[in-house]
Amino acid sequence: MKIAVDLDGVLAESMLVWCERANKEFGTRLSMEDIDSWSWWKRTPISKDDFYRILDESWDEWSAIPPTEPQIAEKVARIEKFGDLDIVTGRSKRTVKAARDWVDSQKVRVGDLPRVLKAKNWRQVPALLKRIQASKS
């Protein structure tokens, strides 16, 4: 079985750093309690471009991003027992190195290496996972 685990909001609590950055830039008082979906920002004066720009910039401070739960590496290792697990993300290419550094710093291991995929949308994930599976053979 193939298992895909998203990075933002599942493993990494990147929105904590995002809120801090947005609050400084826009003078808002956003917190994690305001976040109830990936489109929650539409209820704010923040544009889509600014939302994603700040998300990318948040990963410039990857070491400040906490895991969503304590002992995240152990929890991921337990999930991996049920199938072929990969970490996926839909962020820009410029954040992929920071994402890999974060995964490494949390000691999350997926196979031999942490794998962070770039998917423009979730429909692409199965094809990306197939490519990874083929490269492992």
C-alpha positions, 0 to 999 in steps of 0.5 A: 500500500502507498501512503502519502503524508503531507508536510504542512499541517500534518508533520510540520506546524508551519502556520505558527511561523506563518502567523507570526510573519503575517502579523508583523507584516500586516498588523493582524492578530492571526493565530492557529485558532483562526485556521480551519482550512487551507482557504481560511486566509480568504476571510482576511485582507491577505491576498493569495499571492501574499499567503503563499509568499509568506508560507515560502518565507516561513520555510526560510526559518525552518528551524523555528517550525515545530512538529505538529505533535511530540515524537513525530518521527516515532509516529511516522515510523509506526505508519510506515509499517503499513506501506510505502510512505512518502512525504508530499508537499505542494509548495514552491521549489525554493522551499524543498531544501528547507523542507528536507532539512526540517524532515532531517532535523526531526529525524523522520526517515522514509526509506533511505532518505526523507522524500519531499515531492513537489505536486501542483495539486493532489491529482498529481500525487499518485503519479509522483508516488509511482515514479518514486516506487519505480526508482526504488526497484 
